[in-house]
Amino acid sequence: MLLNYEKILSFWNLDFSAVNENISFYGSPERSNWRVAITSKTGQIYILEKINPSIAPRKEEIAQNILFLQQKNASLPLVVYLKNKDGSFVSEIENEYWILSPFIVGIPLDRISYLEDGWRGEIMADFILNFKNTADKIFIEPKNIFSLPEYVEKIYADMEKFNPNEKKDLEPVIKHLQKNFFQIYDQIPVAFCHGDYHPINIIWGENRINGVIDWEFCGFKPEMYDAANMVGCLGMEHPDTLNKKIVLNFLQKFKQAKFFSPLSWQYFIDTIIALRFAWLAEWLRKKDIEMTELEIVYILSLLENKETLKKNWKLF
């Protein structure tokens, strides 16, 4: 792709030096149309992303939210997008849309050994505690509250046309959620959440978090949304992880802080189950048969072992 990097970077009052091809990117490549690491003449490395015009307003909003959080609490390990010379985050250049952020150095996550690291559970919980306490002071009036029941039921209904067998497998899960979790959903406290909090969306340092990325799904959701998504993702890596220190330490932090309401804890596992439908939808969209089958087995296992997990996690 032939680009005039000097012209693009000039929108941020930066001087282009070189494209850096030795950088490993963090986060999902699907968050942008294309991205590249570039070095300015001062030696600073940046990540330049080309985004779809349709998501430009949302990207601007996300960047502003991250900046608000960082300004309120400098200790939060956030990757803050850079404002351009016009004071915006998204730059329109010849009908193409760009956004720029500093490159944050990280240590690649070993997808097997990290599940044995109890300390990761503690610092992942610490981030949520710190983030939520900060967000509660900024985002006071909830708006556009995400409805997990509506989302799950739409995914389930859409499976009728293309995945009827898989839909039938999940019938006991939907019946359980409709009878229990969905009935009380509107009573659960809401909070501003990251929306996709899991280990791969963390830039790891040595025994610390260097940055939390991919905020595309941030917004008002059930207060335990991020914690439930994290536990669900850890268990999906390997089911045994649900009884290891990385999960136990993670949950213990919240219980010690008395962070969630009793109702949130009561339906914590149901929240995990419901959130797995978002991942299921992703596998179905990609027509990934293996991951679809694994996800359904995992969801059914969570429901089957719900009481055992509640006991092991000492939720009550």
C-alpha positions in Angstrom: 0.0 0.0 0.0 1.6 3.3 -1.2 0.8 6.0 1.3 2.0 9.5 1.9 3.0 9.0 5.5 4.4 12.5 5.8 1.1 14.0 4.9 -0.9 11.7 7.2 1.4 12.3 10.2 1.3 16.1 9.6 -2.3 16.0 10.8 -0.8 15.2 14.2 2.0 17.7 13.8 4.5 14.8 13.6 7.4 14.2 11.2 7.6 10.8 9.5 10.8 8.9 9.6 10.2 5.2 8.7 7.8 2.3 8.6 8.7 -0.1 11.4 8.2 -3.7 10.2 9.6 -5.4 13.3 6.6 -4.6 15.5 4.1 -7.3 16.7 0.6 -5.9 17.1 -1.6 -6.5 20.0 -5.4 -6.8 20.0 -7.7 -7.9 17.2 -6.8 -7.0 13.6 -10.6 -6.7 12.9 -10.8 -3.4 14.9 -9.4 -1.5 11.9 -9.2 -1.9 8.1 -5.5 -1.8 8.2 -2.7 -0.8 10.6 1.0 -0.1 10.5 3.8 0.8 12.9 5.6 4.0 12.0 8.5 5.9 13.6 8.6 9.6 13.9 11.8 11.6 13.6 11.9 11.9 17.4 12.2 8.1 17.5 8.8 7.5 19.0 6.8 4.6 17.5 3.1 4.9 16.7 0.4 2.7 15.5 -1.5 4.2 12.6 -4.9 2.6 11.8 -7.1 3.1 8.9 -10.8 2.7 9.9 -14.1 2.4 8.2 -15.9 5.7 7.7 -19.0 4.2 9.3 -17.3 3.7 12.6 -15.5 7.0 12.7 -18.0 8.7 15.1 -17.9 5.7 17.4 -14.1 5.7 17.3 -14.1 9.4 18.2 -16.4 8.7 21.2 -14.3 5.8 22.4 -11.1 7.8 22.2 -12.7 10.6 24.1 -13.9 8.2 26.8 -10.4 6.7 27.2 -9.0 10.2 27.5 -11.5 11.2 30.2 -10.5 8.1 32.2 -6.8 8.8 31.9 -7.2 12.4 32.8 -9.2 11.4 35.9 -6.8 8.7 36.9 -3.3 8.7 35.5 -2.5 5.3 37.2 -4.9 3.5 34.8 -2.8 1.7 32.2 -4.6 3.0 29.1 -3.5 3.5 25.5 -4.7 7.0 24.8 -5.2 8.0 21.2 -3.6 11.2 20.0 -5.6 14.3 19.2 -4.9 15.8 15.8 -4.1 19.4 15.1 -7.9 20.1 14.9 -8.5 18.7 18.3 -10.2 15.5 17.1 -8.9 11.9 17.3 -10.1 10.7 13.8 -8.5 12.4 10.8 -10.2 12.4 7.4 -7.6 12.6 4.7 -8.7 12.4 1.1 -11.8 10.4 2.1 -9.9 8.0 4.2 -10.1 7.9 8.0 -7.1 7.5 10.3 -6.4 7.3 14.0 -3.1 7.3 15.8 -1.9 5.9 19.1 1.6 5.4 20.8 3.0 2.0 20.6 3.2 0.3 24.0 5.9 -2.3 24.5 4.6 -5.6 25.9 5.6 -9.2 26.6 3.9 -11.8 24.5 1.4 -13.9 26.4 2.2 -17.6 26.5 -1.3 -19.0 25.9 -0.6 -22.1 27.9 1.7 -21.2 30.9 -0.2 -18.0 31.8 -3.1 -20.0 33.1 -0.9 -21.1 36.0 -0.1 -17.5 37.0 -2.3 -16.7 40.0 -0.8 -13.1 40.1 -2.4 -12.3 36.8 -5.8 -12.9 38.3 -5.1 -10.4 41.0 -3.8 -7.6 38.8 -6.6 -8.2 36.2 -9.1 -7.7 39.1 -7.2 -4.6 40.3 -7.5 -3.0 36.9 -11.3 -3.5 37.0 -11.6 -2.1 40.5 -9.5 0.9 39.7 -11.2 1.5 36.3 -14.7 1.1 37.6 -14.1 3.4 40.6 -12.8 6.0 38.2 -15.6 5.5 35.6 -18.3 5.9 38.2 -17.0 9.5 38.8 -17.2 10.4 35.1 -20.0 8.5 33.5 -22.7 9.3 36.0 -26.0 9.0 34.0 -26.3 5.6 32.2 -27.4 5.9 28.6 -27.9 3.4 25.8 -27.8 0.5 28.3 -26.8 -2.8 26.6 -29.5 -5.5 26.9 -27.8 -8.9 27.2 -31.1 -10.8 27.1 -32.1 -9.2 23.9 -28.7 -9.8 22.4 -28.7 -13.5 23.4 -32.2 -14.2 22.2 -31.5 -12.6 18.8 -28.4 -14.8 18.3 -30.5 -17.8 19.4 -33.3 -16.9 17.0 -31.0 -16.3 14.1 -29.6 -19.8 14.5 -32.9 -21.3 13.3 -32.1 -20.6 9.6 -28.4 -21.6 9.4 -27.7 -23.6 12.5 -30.8 -25.5 13.6 -29.0 -28.4 15.1 -26.8 -26.2 17.2 -29.8 -24.2 18.3 -31.5 -27.4 19.5 -28.4 -28.3 21.5 -28.7 -24.9 23.3 -32.4 -25.2 24.1 -31.9 -26.1 27.8 -29.5 -23.2 28.2 -32.0 -20.7 26.8 -34.8 -22.1 28.9 -32.7 -21.7 32.0 -31.7 -18.2 31.2 -35.2 -17.1 30.4 -36.6 -18.6 33.5 -33.9 -17.2 35.8 -31.4 -14.6 34.7 -33.5 -12.8 32.2 -36.4 -12.3 34.6 -34.3 -10.2 37.0 -31.8 -8.7 34.5 -33.2 -5.1 34.8 -32.7 -5.2 38.6 -28.9 -5.6 38.3 -26.9 -2.4 38.8 -25.2 -1.1 35.7 -21.8 0.5 35.2 -19.5 1.7 32.5 -17.6 -1.3 31.3 -14.7 -2.1 29.0 -17.0 -4.6 27.2 -14.3 -7.0 25.9 -12.0 -7.5 28.9 -9.9 -10.6 28.5 -6.2 -11.5 28.6 -5.6 -11.0 24.9 -6.8 -7.4 25.2 -4.1 -6.7 27.7 -0.6 -5.6 26.9 1.4 -7.4 29.5 4.6 -6.2 31.3 6.7 -8.0 33.8 4.2 -8.7 36.6 2.0 -5.8 35.6 -0.4 -4.5 33.0 1.2 -2.0 30.5 -2.0 -1.3 28.7 -5.6 -2.3 28.1 -6.8 -2.1 24.5 -9.8 -2.7 22.2 -12.5 -0.7 23.8 -14.9 -1.0 20.9 -17.6 -2.5 23.0 -17.3 -0.1 26.0 -20.5 1.3 27.4 -23.2 0.7 30.1 -23.7 -2.9 31.0 -24.3 -5.1 34.1 -21.7 -4.1 36.7 -20.1 -7.6 36.6 -19.9 -7.8 32.8 -16.2 -7.4 32.5 -15.4 -9.8 35.4 -17.8 -12.4 34.0 -16.3 -12.1 30.5 -12.8 -12.5 31.9 -13.7 -15.6 33.8 -15.6 -17.1 30.8 -12.6 -16.5 28.6 -10.1 -18.1 31.0 -12.3 -21.1 31.3 -12.6 -21.4 27.5 -8.8 -21.6 27.3 -9.0 -24.7 29.4 -12.0 -25.7 31.7 -9.7 -26.7 34.5 -8.6 -23.0 34.8 -12.0 -22.3 36.4 -10.6 -23.9 39.6 -7.1 -22.5 39.4 -5.6 -19.6 41.3 -5.8 -17.2 38.3 -9.6 -17.4 38.6 -9.9 -17.9 42.3 -7.6 -14.9 43.0 -9.5 -12.8 40.5 -12.8 -13.4 42.2 -11.4 -13.1 45.7 -10.3 -9.5 45.0 -13.9 -8.5 44.2 -15.3 -10.3 47.2 -12.7 -8.6 49.5 -13.6 -5.2 48.1 -17.3 -6.0 48.3 -17.5 -4.6 44.9 -20.6 -6.2 43.3 -24.1 -6.3 44.6 -25.5 -9.6 46.1 -27.8 -9.9 43.1 -24.8 -9.6 40.7 -23.0 -12.4 42.5 -26.2 -14.5 42.6 -26.3 -14.4 38.8 -22.6 -14.2 38.1 -22.4 -17.7 36.4 -25.6 -17.0 34.4 -23.9 -13.8 33.2 -20.9 -15.9 32.0 -23.2 -18.3 30.2 -25.1 -15.5 28.5 -21.9 -13.8 27.4 -20.5 -16.9 25.8 -23.3 -16.4 23.1 -21.3 -13.4 21.9 -18.3 -15.7 21.3 -20.6 -18.3 19.7 -21.9 -15.7 17.3 -18.3 -15.0 16.3 -17.5 -18.6 15.5 -20.8 -19.0 13.6 -20.0 -15.8 11.6 -16.6 -17.2 10.7 -18.1 -20.7 9.9 -15.5 -22.1 12.3 -17.1 -25.5 13.0 -14.5 -26.7 15.5 -14.8 -23.6 17.7 -18.6 -23.6 17.4 -18.7 -27.2 18.7 -16.2 -26.4 21.5 -18.2 -23.3 22.5 -21.5 -25.2 22.7 -19.8 -27.9 24.8 -18.4 -25.2 27.1 -21.7 -23.4 27.5 -23.5 -26.7 28.4 -20.7 -27.6 30.8 -21.1 -24.2 32.6 -24.8 -24.8 33.1 -24.3 -28.4 34.2 -21.6 -27.5 36.7 -23.1 -24.3 37.9 -23.7 -25.4 41.5 -20.2 -26.9 41.8 -18.6 -23.7 40.5 -20.7 -21.6 43.0 -19.4 -23.8 45.8 -15.8 -23.7 44.6 -15.8 -20.0 44.1 -17.6 -19.4 47.4 -20.0 -17.0 45.8 -22.4 -17.3 48.8 
